[in-house]
Amino acid sequence: MKIHGVLPPIPTPFDASDEVDFDALRFDIERWMTTPLAGIVALGSNGEAALIDEDESERIVATVRERVPRDRLLIAGTGRESTKAAVAAARRAARAGADAVLVRTPSFFKSQMTMDALIRHYTAVADASPVPVILYNFTAVTGVNLLPVTVARLAEHPNIVGVKESGGDMAQVGDLVSLTPPDFSVLVGAAPTLYTSLCLGASGGIVAAACVIPEECVRLYELTGAGRHAEALALQRQITPLARSVTSGFGVPGLKAALNLAGYRAGQPRPPLQPVPPPALDTLREQLRAFHEVALSS
């Protein structure tokens, strides 16, 4: 499985009672499926996966699968702290309809997450998973860095098909591309570095901005692939301010706020996460307005 294109790591909508709002989830998926996105990533970091129990997780994957046609990918986040739990989560996600699983690095005992420990963990998960495994490196959150040399070793496993690299280190992205086989997917996890990562050989992106402005993120991917670099770079500069706000700027609450402003039904974050304060909401509203004004004038 070689993964190309742009996929959004979707948020999980919650209602006023802090229950998963499955009707809102269906509404959002149907809207995203009218765009040229390559598929959907559910239960990633932006999906508040760490705050969702196992029964909710399985129902979320099954609900998303109902609305994602089989010619588009459904990737489910199944990272857990123990190898046993990660194996069980991968099996549940596959049973619910996931095409592949995205497995973040364990991090509670981060000082013990050596190259050997990570290789053993991912090998065991990949051996047991009924669907392909995508490695997930998000050092800013986990404190664990899945180094390119480790990824290269894991890429030898027939059921490990790619890596999502969410750091901003372009040297690391370049090493991931150069050290892994051509059929191994290197996916960038940050929209502000999407253009640069694609130029380095990344095959696509799983980026939060694609939840809010999917057509434009796909357009950036297409322009870069077509060698239209001046247009791609101009679009990257247009995307970056909003992309920063819905990730490192305001986090998951900011992503949900931006989606609500854009007409999606993202709901509120699950406590202990809190909604963005009014000044942040004003910033997001202005960034969306400015983005669409530029887009209309282009």
ABEGO torsion letter per residue (X at the ends): XBBBEBBBBBBBBBBAAGBBBAAAAAAAAAAAAABABAEBBBGBAAAGAAABBAAAAAAAAAAAAAABBAABBBBBBABBABAAAAAAAAAAAAAAGBABBBBBBBAABAAABBAAAAAAAAAAAAAABABBBBBBBBAAAAGBBBBAAAAAAAAABAABABBBBABABAAAAAAAAAABBAABBBBBABAAAAAAAAAAGBAEBBBAAAAABAAAAAAAAAAAAAGBAAAAAAAAAAAAAAAAAABAAAEAAAAAAAAAAAGBBAEBBBOABBBBBAAAAAAAAAAAAAAAAAAAAX
